Amino acid sequence: MKIAFVGKGGSGKTTLSSLVARHLVGQGRAVLALDADINQHLAVALGLDEHLAASIPTLGDHLDLIKDYLRGDNPRIPSAREMVKTTPPGHGSRLLTVTGPSPIHERLSVDANGVRLMVTGAFTEEDLGVACYHSKVGAVELLLNHLIDGPDEHVVVDMTAGADAFASGLFTRFDRTFLVAEPTRKGVAVHEQYRRYAADHGIPISVIGNKIHDERDVAFLRDHVGDDLLVHLEQSAAVRAQEQGSPAGAVALEAANVAALDCIVAAIEGTKRDWDRLHRQMIEFHVKNARSWANDAVGTDLSCQIDPDFRLDARAVLTAAV
């Protein structure tokens, strides 16, 4: 499954992304985590020290490598320059798997306590006034278009905060989206907006309550998000200890929070992939971007990259596994 964590800034979505990724690994699943947040904190949340986290090669700085590898010998894509964030795979394209091997995995991923991690890279001073963060996040969208996950493999993406998570077609690349919400008016204010976007595109969305103190907090969330509330996590001394510098796992996570993670994992693994939706939306957003800006930027009609005889589906997963 491909899973996204969204929410307002400070809601705890990076913490939840890391907890769920580590919980999946602890249950024997293979996990690829992608930090697509403008604030790059997932590596530290997964237990890497800040110096190592800052030294991880970034996707945003290696777009040429990514494009050259993924396009393979696809005749519809004669050069890396003609690949954009929405370019779909076709015959001749190279597909990524969760566990690799590939030059992308070898050069741009690190092991973070059992989780394979890639990062987009932070928004820098050089970007100010000349670029938007989506120019970096576009690398994640391109990867997800070419990435297949088999049984017991999961992709966990920590998305950028707020409505920016829906500012590109990236939000349609997931099988399930989790909205992390605190029990406050600001915490639930984004729910209706997120829910509308998700419903318009047929994307399952569930709310995870976070930083819960008592039943009044749970009741508040339920009053505002209704049946979308999947589960909640209590205020955690273990998470606070890690945020204060203790090694990941040094303080045991509370039993109630472990049970909540079990519930989230059950929801993930109970999700049925809609191959038709994923393929349709990949093509729709590629055509939309081509007409809006990409054709002019590249100087050619990028809709010609669409291979009508190619589908990224369960058969492609089986073929890649052979």
C-alpha positions in Angstrom: 0.0 0.0 0.0 1.0 3.6 -0.6 0.0 5.7 2.5 0.0 9.5 3.0 0.0 11.4 6.3 -1.4 14.9 6.2 -2.5 17.5 8.7 -1.9 21.0 9.9 1.6 22.1 11.0 2.3 20.7 14.5 -0.4 18.1 14.5 2.1 15.3 14.8 1.9 13.8 11.3 5.7 13.3 11.1 5.6 11.6 14.5 2.7 9.4 13.3 4.5 8.7 10.0 7.5 7.4 11.8 5.6 5.4 14.4 3.5 3.6 11.8 6.6 3.0 9.6 8.5 1.5 12.6 5.4 -0.5 13.6 5.1 -2.0 10.2 8.8 -2.9 10.1 8.4 -4.5 13.6 5.7 -6.7 12.1 8.0 -7.9 9.3 6.9 -5.6 6.6 9.2 -3.8 4.2 8.8 0.0 4.3 10.0 2.8 2.1 9.4 6.2 3.8 9.5 9.4 1.9 9.8 12.8 3.6 7.9 15.2 1.4 7.4 17.9 4.0 8.9 21.3 3.6 10.2 20.9 7.1 12.4 17.8 6.9 12.1 16.0 10.3 11.2 12.4 9.4 14.8 11.1 9.5 15.2 12.3 13.1 11.8 11.0 14.0 12.9 7.6 12.7 15.9 7.7 15.1 18.8 9.1 13.0 20.9 11.7 14.6 20.6 15.2 13.2 24.1 15.2 11.6 23.4 12.0 9.7 19.9 13.3 8.8 21.3 16.4 7.3 23.8 14.5 5.2 21.2 12.3 3.4 21.4 12.9 -0.4 18.1 14.6 -1.5 15.8 13.7 -4.3 15.4 17.3 -5.3 19.1 17.6 -6.0 19.3 14.5 -8.1 16.4 14.8 -10.5 18.5 14.0 -13.5 19.6 10.7 -12.0 16.0 9.9 -11.2 14.7 10.8 -14.6 17.5 9.1 -16.5 17.0 5.8 -14.6 13.2 5.8 -14.7 12.8 6.6 -18.4 15.0 3.6 -19.3 14.6 3.0 -23.1 11.0 4.2 -23.3 10.8 5.5 -26.9 8.2 8.1 -25.9 10.7 9.8 -23.6 13.9 10.6 -25.6 15.6 12.6 -22.9 15.5 13.3 -19.2 14.6 16.9 -20.0 11.3 15.8 -21.4 10.3 14.1 -18.1 8.2 16.1 -15.7 6.7 15.2 -12.3 3.6 13.7 -13.8 5.2 11.6 -16.6 3.7 8.1 -16.5 5.6 4.9 -17.1 5.3 3.0 -20.4 6.9 0.1 -22.2 10.7 0.5 -21.8 10.4 2.5 -18.5 12.2 1.2 -15.4 10.0 0.5 -12.4 11.1 0.9 -8.8 10.3 -1.6 -6.1 10.3 -0.9 -2.3 13.4 -2.9 -1.6 15.4 -2.3 -4.8 18.1 -2.7 -6.0 18.5 0.3 -8.2 20.9 3.3 -8.5 18.2 5.5 -6.9 18.0 3.3 -3.8 21.7 2.9 -3.6 22.5 6.6 -3.9 19.5 8.3 -2.4 18.2 6.1 0.4 19.5 5.3 3.9 18.5 2.7 6.4 16.7 4.4 9.4 16.4 1.6 11.9 15.0 -0.8 9.4 13.0 1.7 7.4 14.4 2.6 3.9 14.2 6.4 3.9 14.4 9.0 1.1 14.1 12.8 1.5 13.1 15.5 -0.9 15.4 18.1 0.7 14.7 21.3 2.6 13.5 24.6 1.1 16.7 26.7 1.0 17.6 30.3 0.7 18.5 29.7 -3.0 14.9 28.7 -3.6 13.4 31.8 -2.1 11.7 33.9 -4.7 12.6 31.7 -7.6 10.9 28.3 -6.9 8.1 26.7 -5.0 8.4 23.6 -2.8 6.5 21.6 -5.4 9.5 21.6 -7.6 11.1 19.3 -5.0 8.1 17.3 -4.1 7.7 16.6 -7.8 10.4 14.0 -7.5 8.2 12.1 -5.1 5.3 12.2 -7.5 7.5 10.9 -10.3 8.8 8.1 -8.1 5.4 7.0 -7.0 4.2 6.9 -10.7 7.0 4.4 -11.3 7.0 2.5 -8.0 5.4 -0.8 -7.4 4.8 -2.4 -4.0 4.2 -6.1 -3.6 2.7 -8.1 -0.7 3.9 -7.0 2.7 5.5 -3.9 1.3 4.4 -0.4 2.1 5.3 3.2 1.1 4.8 5.8 3.9 4.9 9.5 2.8 5.0 12.4 5.3 3.3 15.2 3.3 3.8 18.9 3.6 1.5 20.6 6.1 -1.9 22.2 5.4 -3.8 22.5 2.2 -0.5 22.5 0.3 -0.7 18.7 0.4 -3.4 19.0 -2.3 -1.6 21.6 -4.4 -0.4 19.0 -6.9 -1.5 15.7 -8.2 0.7 14.0 -5.6 -2.3 13.6 -3.3 -3.9 11.1 -5.8 -1.0 8.7 -5.7 -2.1 7.0 -2.5 -4.3 4.0 -1.6 -5.2 5.6 1.8 -4.7 9.0 3.4 -4.5 9.6 7.1 -5.3 13.1 8.5 -3.7 13.6 11.9 -5.8 16.0 14.0 -5.4 17.5 17.5 -8.6 17.9 19.5 -8.8 21.7 18.9 -10.8 23.9 16.6 -7.7 24.6 14.5 -7.0 20.8 14.6 -10.3 19.9 13.0 -10.7 23.0 10.8 -8.9 21.3 7.9 -10.9 18.2 8.0 -13.8 19.3 5.9 -11.5 20.7 3.2 -9.4 17.5 3.1 -12.5 15.3 3.2 -14.0 17.2 0.2 -10.8 16.9 -1.9 -10.4 13.2 -1.0 -14.1 12.4 -1.8 -13.9 14.2 -5.2 -11.1 11.9 -6.2 -12.3 8.7 -4.5 -9.5 8.6 -2.0 -10.1 6.8 1.3 -9.4 9.2 4.2 -9.3 8.5 7.9 -8.7 10.8 10.9 -6.2 9.9 13.6 -6.7 11.8 16.8 -3.4 12.8 18.4 -2.2 14.3 21.7 -5.4 13.1 23.4 -5.7 13.8 27.2 -9.1 12.4 28.1 -12.5 11.3 26.8 -13.6 14.9 26.3 -10.9 15.2 23.6 -12.2 12.1 21.9 -15.7 13.3 22.1 -14.7 16.7 20.6 -13.1 15.0 17.6 -16.0 12.6 17.1 -18.4 15.6 17.1 -16.4 17.3 14.4 -15.2 14.5 12.1 -17.8 11.8 12.8 -17.2 8.4 11.4 -13.9 9.5 9.8 -12.3 9.1 13.2 -10.4 5.8 13.0 -8.5 5.8 16.3 -6.7 8.1 18.6 -3.3 8.2 20.4 -2.9 9.5 23.9 -0.3 12.1 24.9 2.9 10.0 25.0 5.8 10.2 27.4 7.8 7.9 25.1 7.3 10.3 22.1 8.2 13.3 24.3 11.4 11.5 25.5 12.5 10.9 21.9 11.7 14.5 21.0 14.0 15.5 23.9 16.8 13.5 22.6 16.4 9.9 23.8 17.1 7.2 21.2 14.1 5.9 19.3 12.6 3.0 21.3 14.6 3.8 24.5 11.3 4.5 26.3 8.5 1.9 25.6 5.4 3.2 23.8 2.3 3.1 26.0 0.1 0.0 25.6 -2.9 2.1 24.4 -0.8 3.8 21.8 0.6 0.4 20.6 -3.0 -0.8 20.2 -3.8 2.4 18.2 -0.9 1.6 15.9 -2.2 -1.9 15.5 -5.6 -0.4 14.4 -3.9 1.8 11.9 -1.9 -1.1 10.4 -5.1 -3.2 10.2 -6.8 -0.3 8.3 -3.8 -0.1 5.9 -3.8 -3.8 5.2 -7.6 -3.9 4.9 -7.5 -1.3 2.1 -8.2 -2.6 -1.4 -6.1 -1.0 -4.1 -8.1 0.6 -6.9 -5.8 0.1 -9.9 -8.3 1.8 -12.3 -8.5 5.0 -10.2 -4.7 5.2 -9.8 -4.1 4.7 -13.5 -6.9 7.1 -14.6 -5.8 9.9 -12.3 -2.1 9.5 -13.2 -3.1 10.1 -16.9 -5.6 12.9 -16.1 -3.1 14.9 -14.0 -0.4 14.4 -16.6 -2.6 15.8 -19.4 -3.7 18.6 -17.1 -0.2 19.6 -16.2 1.0 19.2 -19.8 -1.7 21.7 -21.0 -1.3 24.0 -18.1 2.5 24.6 -18.1 4.7 21.6 -19.0 4.2 21.6 -22.8 5.4 25.2 -22.9 8.2 24.6 -20.5 9.6 21.6 -22.4 8.6 22.7 -25.9 6.7 19.5 -27.0 3.4 17.9 -26.5 3.9 15.7 -23.4 0.5 14.0 -23.8 2.4 11.9 -26.4 4.2 10.2 -23.4 1.1 8.3 -22.5 1.4 4.7 -23.6 -2.1 3.4 -24.4 -1.0 -0.2 -24.2 0.7 0.0 -20.8 -0.9 -0.3 -17.3 0.8 -0.2 -14.0 -1.2 -2.9 -12.2 -1.0 -6.2 -10.3 0.5 -7.9 -13.4 3.4 -5.4 -13.4 4.0 -6.2 -9.7 4.2 -9.9 -10.5 6.5 -9.4 -13.5 8.9 -7.2 -11.4 9.0 -9.8 -8.7 10.2 -12.5 -11.0 
